[in-house]
Amino acid sequence: MSFAFAEINLANIERNIAYIKSKVGTHVEILAVVKANAYGHGSVEISRKLVSLNIRNLAVATYEEAMEIKSENIHPNILILGSITNEEIISCIKKGLLFTVYDISQLYFIDSLNLENINFHLKIDTGMNRLGLEPKEVSESLKIISTNESLELHGVYTHLPESNLADSAFTNKQIALFESIILETKAIIPSVRFFHIANSSAIFNFSQLELNMVRPGLALYGLSTEKNDQVFPLMKLKTSIVKIRNIIEGDSVSYGRTFIAKNEMQIGVIPIGYADGLPRALSNKGRVLYGETECEILGRVCMDLTIIDLSKVTNPQIGDEIVIFGNHKVSVNKIADISETIPYDIVCGISKRVKRVYK
Ligand SMILES: Cc1ncc(COP(=O)(O)O)c(C=O)c1O
């Protein structure tokens, strides 16, 4: 195949869900985060698989992402976590999509609507300083909701900026604040179904945080910011050699001539570049795999092509497979480390033109 493709092993999401369930217990609902095209894995296929595994709640970032899933006749509860316009809020109400109220003006807006069955989650900002109502706005919000029969508060949640640190005074302060908000909410609106706070690393690091719903994203896809052998990656990024050439001492490779051969060597060209999501930061730093042999990336990663060192490979041929990441030797985390970023950035960055192949 003369292009890059991402092989997605759907069986591994089942293993990852089983692991998350074993951590949180069966009384806790999983709100599976499938935003950003399911972290690059394909939101429709991933959502379909999750629903087949009896996951009843999915979360996306935008109205478009919610509609993409809904239009494929996949019908879990879908919660939009991110920013939303008032027009989109009206469409959500009519289409049965859950949305997040993260600013008190939105609450006044839905309170003014002449519509019924307005189901939503309330997001409270307890320290991220991103989306969410101020804790001091909670009382006023609960009063508005409790006095309008059309407003059905389905859930209340907050988000943690450093749940990857198991021992964080900041997180503990957020938890205490959110616990007081839960008590206040339950006292005024006992019908609220869900309270949630935990993303993947919070599930692993703060077992008291499960409440009755958790919001894993990264762990579903078998990835983790810290070492975790209990989850299994779904995505393997692969391509194949499209050109082989021999160069001699002093020859340069790729744009800017940042690699100069010190001796005679055999190099290969692979059809993947930064427009596919291969970070340009891997230029002269990254490695790919030919079988079990690690091959260095030579020179700058181009938009559509990258050049690799084949000197350690015996008799390479055009068409031979190259693994960019997804096995024990070149993991997403390793690529992220070299690129000075996080695994989220790597998988979300795999672009549309990389074909997803499901197994
Ligand atoms: C509000 C919210 N909840 C949950 C998640 C899932 O986080 P993770 O992928 O770390 O599990 C995200 C991801 O960015 C998020 O923004």
Ligand as a Chemical Component Dictionary entry (heavy atoms), coordinates in Angstrom:
data_LIG
# 
_chem_comp.id                   LIG 
_chem_comp.type                 NON-POLYMER 
_chem_comp.pdbx_formal_charge   0 
_chem_comp.three_letter_code    LIG 
# 
loop_
_chem_comp_atom.comp_id 
_chem_comp_atom.atom_id 
_chem_comp_atom.alt_atom_id 
_chem_comp_atom.type_symbol 
_chem_comp_atom.charge 
_chem_comp_atom.model_Cartn_x 
_chem_comp_atom.model_Cartn_y 
_chem_comp_atom.model_Cartn_z 
_chem_comp_atom.pdbx_ordinal 
LIG C1 C1 C 0 -14.393 17.607 30.344 1  
LIG C2 C2 C 0 -13.594 16.407 29.971 2  
LIG N1 N1 N 0 -13.867 15.246 30.574 3  
LIG C3 C3 C 0 -13.186 14.117 30.276 4  
LIG C4 C4 C 0 -12.169 14.121 29.343 5  
LIG C5 C5 C 0 -11.420 12.846 29.067 6  
LIG O1 O1 O 0 -10.123 12.955 29.551 7  
LIG P1 P1 P 0 -9.046  11.772 29.383 8  
LIG O2 O2 O 0 -8.861  11.599 27.926 9  
LIG O3 O3 O 0 -7.838  12.298 30.067 10 
LIG O4 O4 O 0 -9.623  10.576 30.014 11 
LIG C6 C6 C 0 -11.843 15.321 28.718 12 
LIG C7 C7 C 0 -10.735 15.333 27.750 13 
LIG O5 O5 O 0 -10.128 16.281 27.393 14 
LIG C8 C8 C 0 -12.576 16.487 29.022 15 
LIG O6 O6 O 0 -12.309 17.658 28.435 16 
# 
loop_
_chem_comp_bond.comp_id 
_chem_comp_bond.atom_id_1 
_chem_comp_bond.atom_id_2 
_chem_comp_bond.value_order 
_chem_comp_bond.pdbx_ordinal 
LIG C1 C2 SING 1  
LIG C2 N1 SING 2  
LIG C2 C8 DOUB 3  
LIG N1 C3 DOUB 4  
LIG C3 C4 SING 5  
LIG C4 C5 SING 6  
LIG C4 C6 DOUB 7  
LIG C5 O1 SING 8  
LIG O1 P1 SING 9  
LIG P1 O2 DOUB 10 
LIG P1 O3 SING 11 
LIG P1 O4 SING 12 
LIG C6 C7 SING 13 
LIG C6 C8 SING 14 
LIG C7 O5 DOUB 15 
LIG C8 O6 SING 16 
# 
